[in-house]
Amino acid sequence: MFLQPLEQLAIIQKGADTIVDVEELQLKLQRSYEQQKPLIVKLGLDPSAPDIHLGHAVVLRKIKQLQDLGHHAVIVIGDFTGRIGDPTGKAKGRVALSDEIVKENAKTYCEQVFKVLDTTKTTVRFNSEWLSKLTFEEVIKLAASTSVARILERDDFQKRYKNQIPIGIHEFFYPLMQAYDSVELQADIELGGTDQTFNILMGRTLQKHVGLEKQIAIFMPLLEGLDGIEKMSKSLNNYIGVNEAPEVMFKKMMEVPDKLIIKYFELATDEHPATIQQIKKRLEKGENPRDIKIELAGIVTALYHGKEAMLAAKTYFETAFQKGKIPANIPALLLENEQMTLNDVMPALIERGLVKSKSEFQRLIKQNGIALNERKLSLEEMTLTLRNEDVLQIGKKRFLKFSFVG
């Protein structure tokens, strides 16, 4: 059963930056409610960077909310458009991806996407299904739906044109092709970040051009990372990955700046707007932000790892970071063989967010900040062979236990 349209609208608007057009959305929701028919919600994914963090998941969480309201999501993997690459925000043309890389990235993407979305209310499509079948005549008609002046409205193309950086004609087709995805799917709603404004609005333009009802465009704001300034990015190391271990995720959530607590509740959780309003009032009345962040960390960690793993992560955090003790439930790293050294496990330490880089690990050793079984290590011991049940301590609060496979 669908909620009343106005109740749906309040949930959809939560955290959204812009909705084009709210009145049209109300009409779609009313018709959907009367017919008890789900709306088609489209999300296009560029299969070039398969690692998803909470910044990427902002749009996914909004789609999950739409699914909870009864609507159906269609994830479009841009395997055909990936041969061009989204030029949005790029100072030069993108290198085309091979079919093998696209397929591998798409598989990884889907595994992470379904940490958020409801599989029973999601269809995954590849846009090569329809784009590869277009005739040249159909492509010419597609190109006739817009103008070069309109395409050059994009900031990235403007800058490249003014700076005499080449723009391939094929790059002009990227927004048209992803817009054609909306035509093919007869999408009712398309979501994206504010950096996708041009592409998504092109979908409305093309649907109108071919006589279809225009899709609603919902733009979600970009989520600042743990530094509280720049948008969340792996390259800036201010991110929280959806695949990170629960104890790492919980700890990172506790590092969210106080000023962003409400924004994280709005964009990184599925909490009802009324609940978030109550949290705002608690903060305004002077409740300790740290206590509310513990709630936030618990909600987000449970979303991706389940309640049991979240409770274990919370206990780990409270023991290691609040009471200053070595926790009992130290996360384990399985060793592939009995000859592995600290050098060998360095990629795993970085992936888990225990250190940023090998150079940081070496710097901590020099500062007596690394211990193995409570004994300080030297740089020479980076080649030390690890043993089963060895406990590594990084700084005062980060721990890892090594175990042999089997």
C-alpha positions in Angstrom: 0.0 0.0 0.0 1.2 3.5 -0.9 1.3 6.4 1.6 -0.8 9.5 1.0 0.9 11.6 -1.7 1.7 14.5 0.7 3.4 12.2 3.1 5.4 10.7 0.3 6.4 14.2 -0.9 7.7 15.1 2.6 9.9 12.0 2.7 11.1 12.6 -0.9 12.0 16.2 -0.2 14.1 15.4 2.9 17.7 16.4 2.2 17.1 17.1 -1.5 18.9 20.1 -3.0 16.5 20.7 -5.9 13.4 19.0 -7.4 12.4 19.8 -10.9 9.4 20.1 -10.9 7.6 19.7 -7.5 4.1 20.3 -8.9 4.7 17.7 -11.6 6.0 15.3 -8.9 2.8 15.8 -6.9 0.7 14.9 -9.9 2.7 11.8 -10.6 2.4 10.7 -6.9 -1.3 11.3 -6.9 -1.8 9.3 -10.1 0.5 6.5 -8.7 -1.5 6.5 -5.5 -4.9 6.3 -7.2 -3.8 3.5 -9.6 -1.6 1.8 -7.0 1.1 1.7 -9.6 4.8 2.3 -8.8 6.7 5.1 -10.4 9.9 4.2 -12.4 12.9 5.7 -10.7 16.1 5.8 -12.8 19.7 6.0 -11.7 22.5 5.9 -14.2 25.9 4.6 -13.0 29.2 5.4 -14.7 31.1 2.1 -14.4 34.5 3.7 -14.2 35.1 3.9 -10.4 33.5 0.9 -8.6 34.3 1.8 -5.0 31.3 3.4 -3.3 31.5 5.6 -0.2 28.8 7.4 1.8 29.0 10.4 -0.5 28.0 8.2 -3.5 25.4 6.5 -1.3 23.4 9.8 -0.8 21.5 9.2 -4.0 21.1 5.4 -3.3 19.6 6.2 0.1 17.0 8.5 -1.5 16.2 5.8 -4.0 15.8 3.3 -1.1 13.3 5.7 0.5 11.4 5.8 -2.8 11.4 2.0 -2.8 10.1 1.9 0.7 7.3 4.2 -0.5 6.4 1.5 -3.1 8.2 2.6 -6.2 10.6 0.7 -8.5 14.2 1.5 -9.2 16.0 0.9 -12.5 19.8 1.0 -12.3 21.3 1.7 -15.7 24.8 0.6 -16.0 26.4 2.8 -18.6 28.4 0.1 -20.4 27.8 1.8 -23.8 28.2 5.4 -22.6 31.2 4.2 -20.7 33.0 3.9 -24.0 32.9 7.7 -24.1 33.1 8.5 -20.4 31.1 11.2 -18.6 32.9 14.5 -19.4 31.2 16.2 -16.4 33.8 18.2 -14.5 36.7 16.9 -16.7 39.4 19.2 -18.0 40.1 16.8 -20.9 38.5 13.9 -22.6 38.1 10.6 -20.8 39.9 7.4 -21.9 37.3 4.9 -23.1 36.9 1.8 -20.9 37.2 -1.7 -22.3 34.2 -4.1 -22.2 36.1 -6.3 -19.7 36.7 -3.4 -17.3 33.2 -2.2 -17.6 31.7 -5.6 -16.8 34.0 -6.1 -13.8 33.3 -2.6 -12.4 29.6 -3.2 -12.9 29.7 -6.4 -10.9 31.5 -4.7 -8.1 29.1 -1.7 -8.3 26.1 -3.9 -8.0 27.4 -5.8 -5.0 27.8 -2.5 -3.2 24.6 -1.0 -4.5 22.6 -3.8 -3.0 23.9 -3.0 0.4 21.4 -0.1 0.2 18.7 -1.0 -2.3 15.9 -3.5 -2.1 16.7 -6.2 -4.7 13.0 -7.1 -5.0 12.2 -3.6 -6.2 15.3 -3.1 -8.4 16.0 -3.9 -12.0 19.5 -3.6 -13.4 19.8 -2.8 -17.1 22.8 -2.1 -19.4 22.3 0.8 -21.8 24.1 -1.1 -24.6 20.8 -3.1 -24.8 19.2 -0.2 -26.7 22.0 2.3 -27.6 24.0 -0.3 -29.6 20.9 -0.9 -31.8 20.3 2.6 -32.9 20.8 3.2 -36.6 22.8 6.1 -37.9 19.6 7.8 -39.0 18.2 7.5 -35.5 21.4 9.0 -34.1 21.1 12.0 -36.5 17.5 12.5 -35.3 18.7 12.3 -31.7 21.4 14.9 -32.4 18.7 17.2 -33.9 16.9 17.4 -30.6 19.4 19.9 -29.2 21.9 22.5 -30.3 25.7 23.0 -30.0 25.0 26.2 -28.0 23.0 24.2 -25.5 25.7 21.6 -25.1 28.3 24.4 -24.7 26.4 25.7 -21.7 28.2 23.1 -19.7 31.0 24.7 -17.6 33.4 21.9 -18.5 32.9 22.3 -22.2 33.1 26.1 -22.0 36.4 26.0 -20.1 37.9 23.5 -22.6 36.7 25.5 -25.6 38.1 28.8 -24.2 41.4 27.2 -23.3 41.6 25.5 -26.7 41.6 22.0 -25.2 40.1 19.6 -27.8 36.5 18.4 -27.4 35.7 15.3 -29.4 32.3 15.4 -31.2 31.6 12.0 -29.6 31.7 13.7 -26.2 28.7 15.8 -27.2 26.7 12.6 -27.5 27.2 11.6 -23.8 24.4 13.7 -22.4 22.1 12.8 -25.3 22.8 9.0 -24.9 22.1 9.0 -21.2 19.0 11.1 -21.9 17.9 8.5 -24.4 18.1 6.0 -21.5 15.2 7.9 -19.9 13.2 7.7 -23.1 13.8 4.0 -23.4 12.8 3.3 -19.8 10.0 5.9 -19.8 11.4 7.0 -16.4 9.2 9.0 -14.1 12.0 10.2 -11.8 15.7 10.4 -12.3 18.2 11.1 -9.4 21.7 12.4 -9.3 24.1 14.7 -7.5 24.0 18.4 -8.2 27.0 17.9 -10.5 24.7 15.9 -12.9 22.2 18.7 -13.4 22.9 19.2 -17.1 22.8 15.5 -17.9 19.5 14.8 -16.1 17.7 17.8 -17.4 18.6 16.7 -20.9 16.5 13.6 -20.1 13.5 15.9 -19.6 14.2 17.7 -22.8 14.5 14.5 -24.9 11.4 12.9 -23.4 9.4 16.0 -24.3 10.9 16.0 -27.8 9.6 12.5 -28.5 6.2 13.2 -26.9 6.6 11.5 -23.5 5.7 12.8 -20.1 8.8 14.5 -18.6 10.7 12.8 -15.8 11.1 14.5 -12.4 14.7 15.5 -11.7 15.8 15.1 -8.1 19.2 16.5 -7.3 20.9 15.5 -4.0 23.6 17.7 -2.5 27.2 16.7 -2.3 28.2 15.3 1.1 31.2 16.9 2.8 33.8 14.4 4.1 35.3 14.0 7.5 37.4 17.2 7.1 34.0 19.1 7.1 35.1 21.2 4.1 35.7 19.2 0.8 33.2 16.8 -0.7 33.7 13.2 0.3 36.5 11.8 -1.8 38.8 8.8 -1.6 41.6 10.8 -3.1 41.3 13.3 -0.2 41.1 10.5 2.4 38.1 12.1 4.0 35.7 9.3 3.1 33.7 6.5 4.8 33.5 3.5 2.5 30.4 1.3 2.5 32.7 -1.8 2.4 34.8 -0.7 5.3 34.9 -3.0 8.4 32.1 -2.1 10.9 34.6 -1.0 13.6 36.3 1.3 11.1 33.0 2.7 9.9 31.7 3.3 13.4 35.0 5.1 14.4 35.0 7.3 11.3 31.3 8.2 11.9 32.4 9.5 15.3 34.8 11.8 13.5 32.0 13.6 11.6 32.2 17.3 12.5 29.4 18.5 14.9 28.2 21.0 12.3 27.4 18.2 9.9 25.5 15.9 12.2 22.1 16.9 10.9 23.3 16.8 7.3 24.6 13.2 7.8 21.2 12.2 9.3 19.5 13.7 6.3 21.7 12.2 3.6 23.3 9.1 5.1 20.3 7.6 6.9 16.7 6.7 6.2 15.4 8.4 9.3 12.0 10.1 9.0 12.0 13.9 8.7 10.0 14.1 11.9 12.7 12.1 13.7 15.5 14.4 12.4 13.5 17.4 13.5 13.5 16.0 17.0 17.3 15.5 16.8 17.7 19.2 15.8 15.7 20.3 18.8 17.9 18.1 21.1 21.0 19.8 19.8 19.5 23.2 20.1 18.7 22.5 23.8 22.3 21.7 24.4 22.5 17.9 24.4 26.1 16.7 23.9 26.7 16.3 20.2 29.0 13.3 21.0 26.0 11.4 22.4 24.0 12.1 19.2 26.9 11.1 17.1 27.0 7.7 18.8 23.4 7.3 17.7 24.3 8.4 14.2 27.3 6.0 14.0 25.1 3.1 15.2 22.4 3.8 12.6 24.8 4.1 9.7 26.9 1.1 10.7 23.8 -1.0 11.1 22.5 0.0 7.7 25.6 -1.5 6.0 26.6 -4.3 8.4 23.5 -5.3 10.4 22.6 -4.7 14.1 24.9 -7.4 15.5 28.0 -6.2 13.8 27.1 -2.6 14.8 26.8 -3.5 18.5 30.2 -5.2 18.3 31.7 -2.2 16.6 30.1 0.1 19.3 31.6 -2.0 22.1 35.0 -2.0 20.4 34.8 1.8 20.1 33.8 2.4 23.7 36.5 0.1 25.0 39.4 1.2 22.8 38.5 4.9 22.3 36.6 5.9 25.4 38.0 3.7 28.2 41.6 3.5 26.7 41.8 -0.3 27.0 42.8 -3.1 24.5 39.4 -4.5 23.4 38.6 -8.1 23.6 37.0 -8.4 20.2 39.9 -7.2 18.1 39.2 -7.5 14.3 41.2 -10.3 12.6 43.2 -10.4 9.4 43.6 -13.8 7.8 47.1 -14.5 6.5 47.5 -16.3 3.2 50.6 -18.2 4.3 53.0 -18.6 7.2 55.7 -16.4 5.7 53.9 -13.1 5.5 55.5 -9.9 6.9 54.3 -6.5 7.8 55.3 -5.3 4.4 53.1 -8.0 2.9 50.0 -7.0 4.9 50.5 -3.2 4.3 47.8 -3.1 1.5 45.3 -4.7 3.8 46.1 -2.2 6.6 45.6 0.7 4.2 42.4 -0.7 2.8 40.9 -1.1 6.3 41.7 2.5 7.1 44.2 1.6 9.8 46.9 3.7 8.2 46.8 6.1 5.2 50.0 4.8 3.6 53.2 2.8 4.1 55.1 6.0 4.7 52.7 6.9 7.5 53.2 3.5 9.1 57.0 3.9 8.9 56.7 7.4 10.5 54.7 6.0 13.4 57.3 3.3 13.9 59.9 6.0 14.2 57.7 7.7 16.8 57.3 4.5 18.8 53.7 4.3 17.8 53.6 0.8 16.5 53.6 -2.3 18.7 53.4 -6.0 18.1 52.2 -8.0 21.1 52.7 -4.9 23.2 56.4 -4.5 22.1 57.5 -1.4 20.2 58.7 -2.2 16.7 61.7 -0.8 14.7 61.8 -0.1 11.0 64.1 -3.2 10.5 61.2 -5.4 11.8 58.9 -4.5 8.9 60.3 -7.8 7.4 59.5 -9.7 10.6 57.5 -12.9 9.9 54.0 -12.7 11.5 52.7 -15.5 13.7 49.3 -16.8 14.4 47.4 -14.7 17.0 49.9 -11.8 16.8 48.3 -8.5 17.9 49.3 -5.3 16.1 48.7 -2.0 17.8 48.8 1.2 15.7 48.9 4.3 17.8 46.9 4.1 21.0 43.5 3.0 19.7 43.9 0.8 16.6 44.3 -3.0 16.9 44.5 -5.9 14.5 45.0 -9.6 15.2 46.6 -11.9 12.6 45.3 -15.4 12.0 46.4 -18.2 9.6 43.8 -19.4 7.1 42.3 -22.7 8.4 
